[in-house]
C-alpha cells in the first residue's frame, strides 16, 4: 500500500461540475470530485491509489511525490534576456512612471501573474506631487 498522502494536491471549484476538483500534479490525470474541498481530497486518496496500481500493472514508472514549493529555494533574482527593442520600450515606460526598470518589470509581472499587485509604479510620487 502506498502512502498516498505524501503527494501534494491542488483543489479548485469547477463550475461545470458544481463541485470541487482535487488534482495531483505529479500524477497526470489523477483527480477526484467532491461537494466540499475535504470530500474532494478524501476521494483523491483512492484515486491516487488506483492511479499507482494501474501504472504498476502497466509497468510504468511512478513519479515520486514532489517537495512542496518553498520560498527558501528562490532568491528573488532572475537574469532575463530580451530583445533590445523590448528593453528600450520597458525602460521608456519606467522613466515615464518615475520608477526603476526593475520596479516596473516587477509591477508588470505581478499584475499578470495574479499575485498581490504592488502599488502602480510612480503612484506614490504622483500623489505626493499633487498633494503639494
C-alpha positions as CSV (number, residue, x, y, z in Angstrom):
1,X,0.0,0.0,0.0
2,X,1.4,3.4,-1.0
3,X,1.4,6.4,1.3
4,X,-1.0,8.4,-0.9
5,X,-1.0,11.4,1.5
6,X,2.6,12.3,0.5
7,X,1.5,13.6,-2.9
8,X,0.8,17.3,-3.0
9,X,-2.7,18.2,-4.2
10,X,-4.4,21.2,-5.5
11,X,-8.1,21.8,-5.1
12,X,-10.3,24.2,-7.0
13,X,-14.0,24.9,-7.7
14,X,-15.3,23.7,-11.1
15,X,-18.5,25.5,-12.2
16,X,-19.3,22.8,-14.8
17,X,-19.3,20.0,-12.3
18,X,-20.7,22.2,-9.5
19,X,-18.1,20.8,-7.1
20,X,-14.5,20.8,-6.0
21,X,-11.9,19.0,-8.0
22,X,-8.7,17.8,-6.4
23,X,-5.7,17.0,-8.6
24,X,-2.2,15.6,-8.1
25,X,0.1,17.5,-10.4
26,X,2.8,14.7,-10.0
27,X,0.4,12.1,-11.4
28,X,-1.1,13.2,-14.8
29,X,-4.8,12.7,-15.0
30,X,-5.2,11.8,-11.3
31,X,-8.2,13.8,-10.0
32,X,-11.3,13.4,-7.8
33,X,-14.5,15.4,-7.4
34,X,-16.3,16.3,-4.1
35,X,-19.1,18.6,-2.9
36,X,-16.6,20.1,-0.4
37,X,-12.8,20.6,-0.6
38,X,-12.4,18.0,2.2
39,X,-14.5,15.5,0.3
40,X,-12.5,16.0,-2.9
41,X,-9.3,15.5,-1.0
42,X,-10.6,12.4,0.7
43,X,-11.8,10.9,-2.7
44,X,-8.4,11.8,-4.1
45,X,-6.6,9.4,-1.9
46,X,-8.5,6.5,-3.5
47,X,-7.8,8.0,-7.0
48,X,-4.0,8.2,-6.2
49,X,-4.0,4.5,-5.1
50,X,-5.8,3.5,-8.2
51,X,-3.5,5.6,-10.4
52,X,-0.4,3.9,-8.9
53,X,-1.9,0.4,-9.1
54,X,-2.7,1.0,-12.8
55,X,0.7,2.3,-13.5
56,X,2.4,-0.6,-11.8
57,X,0.2,-3.1,-13.7
58,X,1.2,-1.5,-17.0
59,X,4.9,-1.5,-16.0
60,X,5.0,2.3,-16.0
61,X,7.3,4.4,-13.7
62,X,5.6,6.0,-10.8
63,X,6.8,9.6,-10.1
64,X,7.8,10.2,-6.5
65,X,5.9,12.9,-4.6
66,X,7.4,16.3,-5.3
67,X,8.6,18.6,-2.5
68,X,6.3,21.5,-1.7
69,X,7.3,24.8,-3.2
70,X,9.3,26.9,-0.8
71,X,10.4,30.5,-0.9
72,X,13.7,29.3,0.6
73,X,14.7,27.9,-2.8
74,X,14.1,31.2,-4.6
75,X,16.5,34.2,-4.2
76,X,14.2,36.7,-5.8
77,X,16.8,37.3,-8.5
78,X,16.3,36.5,-12.2
79,X,18.6,37.0,-15.1
80,X,16.4,37.8,-18.1
81,X,17.5,38.1,-21.7
82,X,15.1,40.1,-24.0
83,X,15.2,41.8,-27.4
84,X,16.9,45.2,-27.3
85,X,13.7,46.9,-28.6
86,X,11.6,45.5,-25.7
87,X,14.3,46.6,-23.3
88,X,14.2,50.1,-24.7
89,X,10.3,50.2,-24.5
90,X,10.3,49.0,-20.9
91,X,13.0,51.5,-19.9
92,X,11.0,54.3,-21.5
93,X,7.8,53.3,-19.8
94,X,9.6,53.0,-16.4
95,X,11.1,56.5,-16.9
96,X,7.6,57.9,-17.6
97,X,6.3,56.3,-14.4
98,X,9.3,57.7,-12.5
99,X,10.4,54.3,-11.2
100,X,13.4,52.0,-11.9
101,X,13.2,49.4,-14.7
102,X,13.4,46.6,-12.1
103,X,10.4,48.0,-10.2
104,X,8.4,48.5,-13.4
105,X,9.0,44.9,-14.5
106,X,8.1,43.5,-11.1
107,X,4.8,45.5,-11.3
108,X,4.1,44.2,-14.8
109,X,4.8,40.6,-13.8
110,X,2.8,40.7,-10.7
111,X,-0.2,42.2,-12.5
112,X,-0.3,39.3,-15.0
113,X,0.6,36.5,-12.6
114,X,-2.4,37.1,-10.3
115,X,0.0,37.9,-7.4
116,X,-0.8,40.6,-4.9
117,X,0.0,43.6,-7.0
118,X,2.3,46.2,-5.7
119,X,1.2,49.8,-6.0
120,X,1.2,51.1,-9.6
121,X,4.7,52.4,-10.4
122,X,5.0,56.1,-9.7
123,X,1.7,56.4,-7.9
124,X,3.2,57.5,-4.6
125,X,5.4,60.0,-6.4
126,X,2.4,61.4,-8.4
127,X,0.3,61.5,-5.2
128,X,3.0,63.4,-3.3
129,X,3.5,65.9,-6.1
130,X,-0.3,66.6,-6.4
131,X,-0.7,67.0,-2.7
132,X,1.7,69.9,-2.5
